[in-house]
Amino acid sequence: MPHQQDTDHVRRALRNLLAESPALVGRTHRAQQSYWYCTPAGLAEAAASGELASPVGRTTGKRIAASKTGLREHGLALVDTVIAFHQAEVADHADWRVEVAHPTPAGNLVPDAVVLLANGASAIVEIDRTMSYAGLLAKLERYDAYRNAPASGRGNAARPPRNHWQETYAGPSLERTFPLLLFVFAPAKRRAAPETREAAFHDRARPNWQITVATATLHQLTHDGADRPVWRIVGRGEEDRRVLAAAPKPR
């Protein structure tokens, strides 16, 4: 409702959707704030309306709604991460962008979020709840391919051509390094505990000194603080944890 400037009107609309049978939206609370989300019935209604762009290669209606019901907890884990960064003054809540496409030779790579940190550096954030270890390692390989993608464009006499990450993150004089890659392990039903998955990920991941990969559990971020030494760096010691500002810069 872009024409509506009154938040009370939007809240009334949400309460009406909540009163439907079955409810088309739900509501939860995080850090004294309310967050609204679509229920499976709401997702099906939205998909059936014809007003949403159909995802390529997917069906619509109830099938697409069923495939996305798990995204609610994933989305709330991202919300909790944003709040933890904001409360610790590591990054402002307004400096986050979600699902930003990053081109690679094998197609777009879409991280869960990209954040501009308070120190001026950028970080790419991935929330993991249910992905297999093989999937996580494959994602690391895709980020390596993104970093090493060939330059696009012709450049000019003053500046050689750049690839996407250099154009987007490196700054005018290439003074900034590749963004930090942060994995946040969140709980999920019928899955190993986040601490267990994090440890297994470190056992399997190979260090890539061109990319700094740091991990933490959602519990550590929300209870200890995103500014505390809760971040474990891939390839930097089994139990070594440090503050994010002390993460080594990639080569």
Phi and psi in degrees as a GROMACS rama.xvg file:
@    title "Ramachandran Plot"
@    xaxis  label "Phi"
@    yaxis  label "Psi"
@TYPE xy
-64.6116  -20.2215  PRO-2
-81.0225  -9.69085  HIS-3
-94.2371  117.966  GLN-4
-97.5081  -9.51114  GLN-5
-92.2258  114.436  ASP-6
-66.6338  -27.3558  THR-7
-60.8288  -38.4555  ASP-8
-63.2928  -42.7025  HIS-9
-65.6138  -39.7338  VAL-10
-65.7587  -37.8441  ARG-11
-62.872  -41.3747  ARG-12
-62.1533  -40.5102  ALA-13
-65.6509  -40.1521  LEU-14
-65.2563  -35.4944  ARG-15
-64.7435  -40.6999  ASN-16
-66.8212  -33.592  LEU-17
-67.9622  -30.1888  LEU-18
-81.5346  -9.37209  ALA-19
-63.7167  160.098  GLU-20
-126.095  107.902  SER-21
-74.6422  158.481  PRO-22
-61.5255  136.555  ALA-23
-91.3045  -16.9411  LEU-24
-134.774  160.935  VAL-25
-127.108  175.015  GLY-26
-142.936  138.781  ARG-27
-139.327  170.098  THR-28
-125.474  136.868  HIS-29
-140.313  124.443  ARG-30
49.5156  48.8707  ALA-31
63.94  22.7928  GLN-32
-123.445  150.951  GLN-33
-97.0041  136.891  SER-34
-126.489  127.988  TYR-35
-103.232  146.663  TRP-36
-147.088  158.843  TYR-37
-77.3264  136.333  CYS-38
-80.8978  170.805  THR-39
-54.6284  -38.6515  PRO-40
-65.9715  -37.9036  ALA-41
-67.4853  -39.4258  GLY-42
-62.3129  -42.622  LEU-43
-63.7781  -40.8733  ALA-44
-63.8598  -42.8595  GLU-45
-65.4684  -42.9452  ALA-46
-66.1903  -35.3427  ALA-47
-77.8046  -12.6553  ALA-48
-71.1093  -22.7535  SER-49
80.3933  1.17671  GLY-50
-93.1154  -6.0675  GLU-51
-104.255  143.842  LEU-52
-66.4364  129.974  ALA-53
-72.4087  127.338  SER-54
-62.2822  139.339  PRO-55
-65.5266  131.107  VAL-56
78.4553  11.6727  GLY-57
-125.665  158.5  ARG-58
-88.8313  171.112  THR-59
-115.371  -174.041  THR-60
73.9877  -141.135  GLY-61
-67.0849  -32.4337  LYS-62
-66.0374  -43.3371  ARG-63
-69.2357  -33.0641  ILE-64
-64.0893  -43.4706  ALA-65
-63.1449  -35.4204  ALA-66
-71.8688  -16.8497  SER-67
-109.231  2.83195  LYS-68
-63.5832  -30.0819  THR-69
-72.4959  -12.3239  GLY-70
-72.586  -18.2077  LEU-71
-61.9759  -52.0574  ARG-72
-65.3161  -35.2944  GLU-73
-62.2453  -45.2035  HIS-74
-64.2857  -39.0669  GLY-75
-68.9599  -32.6371  LEU-76
-64.0725  -37.1863  ALA-77
-67.2236  -40.2864  LEU-78
-58.9003  -45.2088  VAL-79
-61.8686  -36.8016  ASP-80
-65.7109  -44.8225  THR-81
-60.1721  -44.3954  VAL-82
-62.6004  -42.3102  ILE-83
-62.0225  -42.2852  ALA-84
-64.497  -40.853  PHE-85
-66.9968  -45.7798  HIS-86
-65.7599  -31.1392  GLN-87
-86.6953  -0.127563  ALA-88
59.9399  29.7921  GLU-89
-81.1166  -34.1471  VAL-90
-158.833  140.844  ALA-91
-73.3274  147.51  ASP-92
-62.9784  -22.5159  HIS-93
-83.2096  -5.7485  ALA-94
-100.951  28.0411  ASP-95
-111.902  142.588  TRP-96
-128.172  136.322  ARG-97
-107.429  145.249  VAL-98
49.8971  55.5344  GLU-99
-90.4743  124.951  VAL-100
-72.9913  133.047  ALA-101
-120.854  116.296  HIS-102
-71.817  138.634  PRO-103
-133.305  165.024  THR-104
-58.2188  -24.3313  PRO-105
-98.8638  11.9895  ALA-106
113.986  175.119  GLY-107
-67.7135  139.104  ASN-108
-106.58  123.939  LEU-109
-119.801  96.6468  VAL-110
-70.0959  162.28  PRO-111
-63.594  -38.3653  ASP-112
-160.898  157.408  ALA-113
-126.642  134.1  VAL-114
-130.168  140.986  VAL-115
-92.7729  113.516  LEU-116
-75.7505  162.526  LEU-117
-63.335  -24.9535  ALA-118
-85.4145  4.17422  ASN-119
94.2808  -10.9471  GLY-120
-82.035  162.825  ALA-121
-108.637  153.379  SER-122
-138.997  143.151  ALA-123
-102.455  129.693  ILE-124
-117.062  130.669  VAL-125
-120.688  128.374  GLU-126
-97.1726  124.896  ILE-127
-114.521  126.202  ASP-128
-122.017  -41.904  ARG-129
-132.636  -2.33677  THR-130
-68.4543  144.241  MET-131
-70.766  161.152  SER-132
-63.1897  -37.596  TYR-133
-61.7345  -38.6504  ALA-134
-66.0244  -39.1799  GLY-135
-64.9519  -42.9292  LEU-136
-67.0536  -36.4571  LEU-137
-63.9045  -35.7528  ALA-138
-66.1907  -37.6582  LYS-139
-60.9301  -41.145  LEU-140
-63.6079  -35.6911  GLU-141
-68.932  -36.0874  ARG-142
-67.3805  -35.4046  TYR-143
-65.0124  -39.7859  ASP-144
-66.2073  -37.0003  ALA-145
-63.3916  -43.8236  TYR-146
-63.3179  -37.0947  ARG-147
-98.2713  13.7873  ASN-148
-61.6392  146.032  ALA-149
-63.3305  152.545  PRO-150
-65.3854  147.851  ALA-151
-112.712  154.702  SER-152
82.1772  171.743  GLY-153
-97.8998  -15.4836  ARG-154
69.5486  -164.313  GLY-155
-153.965  -173.698  ASN-156
-64.5059  -28.944  ALA-157
-89.2756  -19.9322  ALA-158
-149.858  128.342  ARG-159
-70.034  163.386  PRO-160
-63.7169  151.729  PRO-161
-124.906  157.049  ARG-162
-89.9709  -177.154  ASN-163
-63.9067  -43.755  HIS-164
-67.3188  -36.9311  TRP-165
-66.0666  -41.3029  GLN-166
-66.9519  -32.0481  GLU-167
-92.1397  -37.8133  THR-168
-120.057  -21.5453  TYR-169
-80.3128  -15.8709  ALA-170
87.6263  168.203  GLY-171
-62.5891  -28.1889  PRO-172
-113.168  18.7156  SER-173
56.4253  32.7625  LEU-174
-82.8621  -14.2337  GLU-175
-100.09  143.357  ARG-176
-85.4657  176.541  THR-177
-59.2865  140.562  PHE-178
-56.811  149.498  PRO-179
-59.6013  142.734  LEU-180
-110.421  112.356  LEU-181
-110.667  126.182  LEU-182
-108.139  125.01  PHE-183
-111.532  118.971  VAL-184
-93.7865  118.215  PHE-185
-113.716  156.474  ALA-186
-72.1834  152.831  PRO-187
-151.803  147.446  ALA-188
-64.4755  144.449  LYS-189
58.0367  27.4999  ARG-190
-126.579  157.384  ARG-191
-61.3383  156.159  ALA-192
-59.1572  149.692  ALA-193
-53.6111  -38.8862  PRO-194
-62.9208  -38.0131  GLU-195
-67.8797  -43.6686  THR-196
-66.6405  -37.9792  ARG-197
-62.7928  -45.1772  GLU-198
-63.5991  -41.529  ALA-199
-65.4851  -36.2761  ALA-200
-61.9805  -44.0267  PHE-201
-66.7162  -32.9592  HIS-202
-65.2279  -30.4576  ASP-203
-97.1653  -27.6851  ARG-204
-76.9663  135.966  ALA-205
-95.3807  136.735  ARG-206
-61.0536  140.022  PRO-207
-128.385  105.182  ASN-208
-72.6185  -3.10604  TRP-209
-89.1136  -11.2016  GLN-210
-134.022  127.762  ILE-211
-91.7852  118.022  THR-212
-110.754  122.228  VAL-213
-123.936  146.372  ALA-214
-129.408  155.57  THR-215
-157.56  160.977  ALA-216
-92.7174  154.571  THR-217
-61.7457  -35.7393  LEU-218
-60.8274  -42.7133  HIS-219
-62.3878  -41.2416  GLN-220
-65.4955  -43.3254  LEU-221
-82.2139  -26.732  THR-222
-101.706  -36.1902  HIS-223
-93.8273  -37.3781  ASP-224
116.414  138.338  GLY-225
-67.9365  -15.8765  ALA-226
-94.4957  2.02832  ASP-227
-92.9634  168.313  ARG-228
-74.2518  73.8306  PRO-229
-113.254  -3.48847  VAL-230
-95.8663  128.39  TRP-231
-107.603  127.654  ARG-232
-95.4996  129.508  ILE-233
-60.4358  126.018  VAL-234
82.1024  11.1703  GLY-235
-120.52  31.7973  ARG-236
111.688  140.204  GLY-237
-64.1395  -43.4467  GLU-238
-116.977  9.27289  GLU-239
-73.6543  118.554  ASP-240
-123.453  147.056  ARG-241
-146.998  169.417  ARG-242
-72.797  157.023  VAL-243
-63.9639  -34.3299  LEU-244
-65.4391  -20.2137  ALA-245
-95.3515  7.63764  ALA-246
-65.6657  137.218  ALA-247
-65.1096  144.899  PRO-248
-80.4039  141.627  LYS-249
-68.223  156.642  PRO-250
